Amino acid sequence: MTRKHALILVGGIYHDFEGYVESMHELFPDWKIEHTYDLDAVLSLGEHRYDLVISDTCFGRYSDGREQSGPLKMTDEQISGLRDWVRAGGAYMPYHSATVLGESSPALGELNGGVFVEHPPQFSFTVYPLYGEHPITEGLEAFCVHDELYKQRLTDQVDVHLLGVDRGTAFPLAWSKREGSGRVAHVALGHSELVWNHPSYRRLMQNTVAWLTREA
């Protein structure tokens, strides 16, 4: 049986990218998983027959003045390469901070299905699946995590699956959409191992990958 093949794009600021990659190896032991800090990898996705591309990126500058060595944005050529691959039938997960666009064009936000606005300091909150059947929320009930609760501006094309509440206002934490012949799903949860090891988060990720790759 051929192993599924995933590429994880990593890089940016404020996040443990290597730790996340390791958690994905542990969560999907039967997959062949590669990761790269070279965003030009999206220009040749079709050559490698990837089943899934995950973007674990966070473009921008450190607010405390630290030097930023990675890219400040995804270039228009890279965005077009990724978008064309997805529209041709690819499966794409902009994960956690990937909605932080930095200096990237708005086209990346359109592809992702939303754009990061802000988040409060990490705290414990409850995650609520929305009513209605969908493979991404199959088997999930409300659960509590200690994480960053992202506040994001959504595009018009997404279906929201999870919500979190901060000071009386609900915010989307997972959504999906079709992009041409391909599929896109965003999971906003997942800043650290406190979340990566949570059983409900793990189920969420397995469900999301199954939906993206048409196994659910």
Rosetta blueprint (number, residue, H / E / L):
1 M L
2 T L
3 R L
4 K L
5 H E
6 A E
7 L E
8 I E
9 L E
10 V E
11 G E
12 G E
13 I L
14 Y L
15 H L
16 D L
17 F H
18 E H
19 G H
20 Y H
21 V H
22 E H
23 S H
24 M H
25 H H
26 E H
27 L H
28 F L
29 P L
30 D L
31 W L
32 K E
33 I E
34 E E
35 H E
36 T E
37 Y L
38 D L
39 L H
40 D H
41 A H
42 V H
43 L H
44 S H
45 L H
46 G H
47 E H
48 H L
49 R L
50 Y L
51 D L
52 L E
53 V E
54 I E
55 S E
56 D E
57 T E
58 C E
59 F L
60 G L
61 R L
62 Y L
63 S L
64 D L
65 G L
66 R L
67 E L
68 Q L
69 S L
70 G L
71 P L
72 L L
73 K L
74 M L
75 T L
76 D H
77 E H
78 Q H
79 I H
80 S H
81 G H
82 L H
83 R H
84 D H
85 W H
86 V H
87 R H
88 A L
89 G L
90 G L
91 A E
92 Y E
93 M E
94 P E
95 Y E
96 H H
97 S H
98 A H
99 T H
100 V L
101 L L
102 G L
103 E L
104 S L
105 S L
106 P H
107 A H
108 L H
109 G H
110 E H
111 L H
112 N H
113 G L
114 G E
115 V E
116 F E
117 V E
118 E E
119 H L
120 P L
121 P L
122 Q L
123 F E
124 S E
125 F E
126 T E
127 V E
128 Y E
129 P E
130 L L
131 Y L
132 G L
133 E L
134 H L
135 P H
136 I H
137 T H
138 E L
139 G L
140 L L
141 E L
142 A L
143 F E
144 C E
145 V E
146 H E
147 D E
148 E L
149 L L
150 Y L
151 K E
152 Q E
153 R E
154 L E
155 T L
156 D L
157 Q L
158 V L
159 D E
160 V E
161 H E
162 L E
163 L E
164 G E
165 V E
166 D E
167 R L
168 G L
169 T E
170 A E
171 F E
172 P E
173 L E
174 A E
175 W E
176 S E
177 K E
178 R E
179 E E
180 G L
181 S L
182 G E
183 R E
184 V E
185 A E
186 H E
187 V E
188 A L
189 L L
190 G L
191 H L
192 S L
193 E H
194 L H
195 V H
196 W H
197 N L
198 H L
199 P H
200 S H
201 Y H
202 R H
203 R H
204 L H
205 M H
206 Q H
207 N H
208 T H
209 V H
210 A H
211 W H
212 L H
213 T L
214 R L
215 E L
216 A L
